[in-house]
Amino acid sequence: MGRQVKLQDLYHGMWKRKVPQLLFYIGLTIELGMVIVDKSNYINPIEGQLFRITFLLFALKLLFTEYTWKEWCLVVFMEVIGLISYKVTGKNDIIRIVTFVSACKGIPLKQMLRYTFYVTFAGCMAVIFLSVTGIYGEVSLTVDFGRDLDAYARQGAVETRYTLGMGHPNALSCMFLMLSALGIYVFSDRMKWYFYLFLMLLNIGVYALTDCKTGMLITTLLICTAVLLTYSKTIRGKKIIYLCGLLIFLLCLGYSVDGAAHAKTIRKAYWNETYLGDPNRNAHIVTLLQIDKHMNGRILSLTDTERNDGATETWSLFSSPENMEHYFDMGWVKLFYRYGIIPGILYCIACMALLWQFYKKKDAFGLVVFTILAIYSVIEAHLFSVYIGRNFLLMMIGSYLFFVPQLNFSGKNDMLK
């Protein structure tokens, strides 16, 4: 009888642990697969149906997971925000994101990110292989990228840059950065100088293929900072580096909002500089203009449409249907434009809470990855899209903010394993 009870308890324990994890990983695999398909030249005809399937899988994982009443209050509150967004915009992005983040509870963070790394890496290699073998996808792209002597004027010569099946050279550079960040984080305890050297050589190679300066510089910053943490372990616990991470995040956010707020004025200053020789007497606007020139006119691009899509006058509390289809590069601006001011503020609060957890857990490599992506999101909007698998910071937020200590048999905390 006792043996039967033990078997029942074992079966019940396996059900509580394994089945929810299986549901989560099936959903995550589908989401990551859609990221890879989106980066290729293939158009996914059943994307909407797959989004519904993954939402259902993550919702089931959520229902099979134990939460405190405070956590349930947070989940319900955020789902209500998502429901309001759905009613206003007709898009269910926030509902899906909230459900996914909540479902991350109980999944060891590094296990989850390691799986994300392997699946994404395998998918990218498959896309590259199909491209270079001529089976599917273009190896290069020959067009006018608008990056000649006057990139700000958007006048350039036709040039050839390599995509290796990714559709655009910037996409290839972006995926290399994301894989580098993921790899450095999940294998941080094993990284040696020769791994970093190999990554740097690959970084130079990707730059030679794509001619993407932004991706190369950001990846270089990532590698150099990771090397510093690897070989100066005492710095990992210093409060100053976490304060610097917060300051950089706030500066990135502030610059993006400031640029969106003054986009029309910057357009006028550029016109005055080009045709009248005097951009503007306002030092603030001149500074924004000069910085934007080095960003290939990211702020200026917010005034390319009749509505000035992306500029702050097109922001609203919960966005609008008109804001769902227009695309531009500035990630933090896109956060508020596409999802609304209130959801954007809540995401930023979650980011600051994540930074606080990095400090409490002395997760310096998490801090570096977050900070690098914060800088990258000033220029590129890769993280903010309908594809949950693009933004692995969501997994960090879910694991850290819904963290209940789990002890292994040695009594050590295994959240990050």
Secondary structure as the mmCIF struct_conf table of DSSP 4:
data_model
#
loop_
_struct_conf.conf_type_id
_struct_conf.id
_struct_conf.beg_label_comp_id
_struct_conf.beg_label_asym_id
_struct_conf.beg_label_seq_id
_struct_conf.end_label_comp_id
_struct_conf.end_label_asym_id
_struct_conf.end_label_seq_id
HELX_RH_AL_P HELX_RH_AL_P1 GLY A 2 LYS A 39
BEND BEND1 SER A 40 ASN A 41
TURN_TY1_P TURN_TY1_P1 PRO A 45 ILE A 46
HELX_RH_AL_P HELX_RH_AL_P2 GLU A 47 LEU A 63
TURN_TY1_P TURN_TY1_P2 PHE A 64 PHE A 64
BEND BEND2 THR A 65 THR A 65
HELX_RH_AL_P HELX_RH_AL_P3 TRP A 69 THR A 89
BEND BEND3 GLY A 90 GLY A 90
HELX_RH_AL_P HELX_RH_AL_P4 ASP A 93 ALA A 103
TURN_TY1_P TURN_TY1_P3 CYS A 104 GLY A 106
BEND BEND4 ILE A 107 ILE A 107
HELX_RH_AL_P HELX_RH_AL_P5 LEU A 109 VAL A 132
TURN_TY1_P TURN_TY1_P4 THR A 133 GLY A 134
BEND BEND5 ILE A 135 GLY A 137
BEND BEND6 VAL A 139 VAL A 139
STRN STRN1 SER A 140 ASP A 144
BEND BEND7 GLY A 146 GLY A 146
BEND BEND8 ASP A 148 ASP A 148
TURN_TY1_P TURN_TY1_P5 LEU A 149 LEU A 149
STRN STRN2 ASP A 150 ASP A 150
HELX_RH_3T_P HELX_RH_3T_P1 ALA A 151 ALA A 153
TURN_TY1_P TURN_TY1_P6 ARG A 154 ARG A 154
STRN STRN3 GLN A 155 GLN A 155
STRN STRN4 VAL A 158 TYR A 162
TURN_TY1_P TURN_TY1_P7 LEU A 164 GLY A 165
BEND BEND9 MET A 166 HIS A 168
HELX_RH_AL_P HELX_RH_AL_P6 PRO A 169 VAL A 186
TURN_TY1_P TURN_TY1_P8 PHE A 187 ARG A 190
HELX_RH_AL_P HELX_RH_AL_P7 TRP A 193 THR A 210
HELX_RH_AL_P HELX_RH_AL_P8 LYS A 213 TYR A 231
HELX_RH_3T_P HELX_RH_3T_P2 LYS A 233 GLY A 237
HELX_RH_AL_P HELX_RH_AL_P9 LYS A 239 ALA A 261
TURN_TY1_P TURN_TY1_P9 HIS A 262 HIS A 262
HELX_RH_AL_P HELX_RH_AL_P10 ALA A 263 TYR A 275
TURN_TY1_P TURN_TY1_P10 LEU A 276 LEU A 276
BEND BEND10 GLY A 277 GLY A 277
BEND BEND11 ARG A 281 ARG A 281
HELX_RH_AL_P HELX_RH_AL_P11 ALA A 283 LYS A 293
TURN_TY1_P TURN_TY1_P11 HIS A 294 ASN A 296
BEND BEND12 GLY A 297 GLY A 297
TURN_TY1_P TURN_TY1_P12 ARG A 298 ILE A 299
HELX_RH_3T_P HELX_RH_3T_P3 LEU A 300 THR A 303
BEND BEND13 ASP A 304 THR A 305
TURN_TY1_P TURN_TY1_P13 GLU A 306 ARG A 307
TURN_TY1_P TURN_TY1_P14 ASP A 309 GLY A 310
BEND BEND14 ALA A 311 ALA A 311
HELX_RH_3T_P HELX_RH_3T_P4 THR A 312 THR A 314
TURN_TY1_P TURN_TY1_P15 LEU A 317 PHE A 318
HELX_RH_3T_P HELX_RH_3T_P5 PRO A 321 ASN A 323
BEND BEND15 MET A 324 GLU A 325
BEND BEND16 ASP A 329 ASP A 329
HELX_RH_AL_P HELX_RH_AL_P12 GLY A 331 TYR A 339
HELX_RH_AL_P HELX_RH_AL_P13 ILE A 341 LYS A 361
TURN_TY1_P TURN_TY1_P16 LYS A 362 LYS A 362
HELX_RH_AL_P HELX_RH_AL_P14 ALA A 364 ILE A 379
TURN_TY1_P TURN_TY1_P17 HIS A 382 LEU A 383
BEND BEND17 PHE A 384 VAL A 386
HELX_RH_3T_P HELX_RH_3T_P6 ILE A 388 ARG A 390
TURN_TY1_P TURN_TY1_P18 PHE A 392 PHE A 392
HELX_RH_AL_P HELX_RH_AL_P15 LEU A 393 LEU A 401
TURN_TY1_P TURN_TY1_P19 PHE A 402 PHE A 402
STRN STRN5 LEU A 407 LEU A 407
TURN_TY1_P TURN_TY1_P20 PHE A 409 SER A 410
BEND BEND18 GLY A 411 GLY A 411
STRN STRN6 ASN A 413 ASN A 413
TURN_TY1_P TURN_TY1_P21 MET A 415 LEU A 416
#
